[in-house]
Amino acid sequence: MPHYKLTYFNLRGRAEIIRYLFAFSGIKYEDHRIEQADWPKIKPTIPFGKIPILQVDGVTLHQSLAIARYLAKETGLAGQTPLEQALVDAIVDTTDDFMSMFPWGEKNQDVKQQIFNDLLTNTAPGLLRDLESFLGDQKWLVGKTVTWADFYWDVCSTTLLFLKPDLTDNYPKLLALKERVQALPAITAWIQQRPKTTL
Ligand SMILES: CCC(=O)N1CCc2c(cnn2-c2cccc(F)c2)C1
């Protein structure tokens, strides 16, 4: 088994999907969380200057979705066929496109709040409508077994619900999917044991 070291801030953020995959598969890893204050010193030492990174026996992977896709493939959570894998990737990318619209690092709190509110009020409903319709009466978003697309929906919607608690009130199927993911014993255990952070 390779030695895995994940480096990110003490946040769920862009690393939580990777942590879910480690938790579900039972693979041990180092969950290295850096202080925001240390980031300016660490940033120049990181290829492409962004985290999370995952070091795999000393080989450094970057880009959270590339890391997650690697782990999902290694652990059978990427989709059962190339076609299913393409469907999984499309759902992940669609969800990530929305999450990436948020100006997470905006320093002007008035500007930040205005954009956050607009995205949550005006843009989120269209995405949620489409995800709810895509899920329909299936148990999982793609195929007959859980994939990292289901995990990603839970990870991202957990943050969105912190920002807008009534987010899923009109999307019962998506809320039920969250509950299904969080009821997976290894995910339940991870959520109970992980550091409690707002984002
Ligand atoms: C200063 C940085 C910061 O506050 N965060 C980083 C980005 C982020 C946070 C929470 N979710 N999230 C995220 C998750 C997935 C995709 C994505 F684009 C963004 C919090």
The ligand as an SDF file (V2000), in Angstrom:
LIG
                    3D

 20 22  0  0  0  0  0  0  0  0999 V2000
  -10.4760   30.6450    1.4690 C   0  0  0  0  0  0  0  0  0  0  0  0
  -10.8740   29.3310    0.8480 C   0  0  0  0  0  0  0  0  0  0  0  0
  -12.1840   28.8360    1.3910 C   0  0  0  0  0  0  0  0  0  0  0  0
  -12.8040   29.4160    2.2370 O   0  0  0  0  0  0  0  0  0  0  0  0
  -12.6640   27.6660    0.8970 N   0  0  0  0  0  0  0  0  0  0  0  0
  -12.0090   27.0200   -0.2210 C   0  0  0  0  0  0  0  0  0  0  0  0
  -12.9660   26.4730   -1.2420 C   0  0  0  0  0  0  0  0  0  0  0  0
  -14.1400   25.8380   -0.5960 C   0  0  0  0  0  0  0  0  0  0  0  0
  -14.5110   26.1110    0.6730 C   0  0  0  0  0  0  0  0  0  0  0  0
  -15.6280   25.3590    0.9540 C   0  0  0  0  0  0  0  0  0  0  0  0
  -15.9270   24.6540   -0.1260 N   0  0  0  0  0  0  0  0  0  0  0  0
  -15.0270   24.9540   -1.0680 N   0  0  0  0  0  0  0  0  0  0  0  0
  -15.0770   24.3250   -2.3240 C   0  0  0  0  0  0  0  0  0  0  0  0
  -15.3090   22.9640   -2.4230 C   0  0  0  0  0  0  0  0  0  0  0  0
  -15.3510   22.3750   -3.6590 C   0  0  0  0  0  0  0  0  0  0  0  0
  -15.1630   23.1200   -4.7990 C   0  0  0  0  0  0  0  0  0  0  0  0
  -14.9330   24.4680   -4.6770 C   0  0  0  0  0  0  0  0  0  0  0  0
  -14.7770   25.1930   -5.7890 F   0  0  0  0  0  0  0  0  0  0  0  0
  -14.8780   25.0880   -3.4530 C   0  0  0  0  0  0  0  0  0  0  0  0
  -13.8070   27.0630    1.5580 C   0  0  0  0  0  0  0  0  0  0  0  0
  1  2  1  0
  2  3  1  0
  3  4  2  0
  3  5  1  0
  5  6  1  0
  5 20  1  0
  6  7  1  0
  7  8  1  0
  8  9  2  0
  8 12  1  0
  9 10  1  0
  9 20  1  0
 10 11  2  0
 11 12  1  0
 12 13  1  0
 13 14  1  0
 13 19  2  0
 14 15  2  0
 15 16  1  0
 16 17  2  0
 17 18  1  0
 17 19  1  0
M  END
$$$$
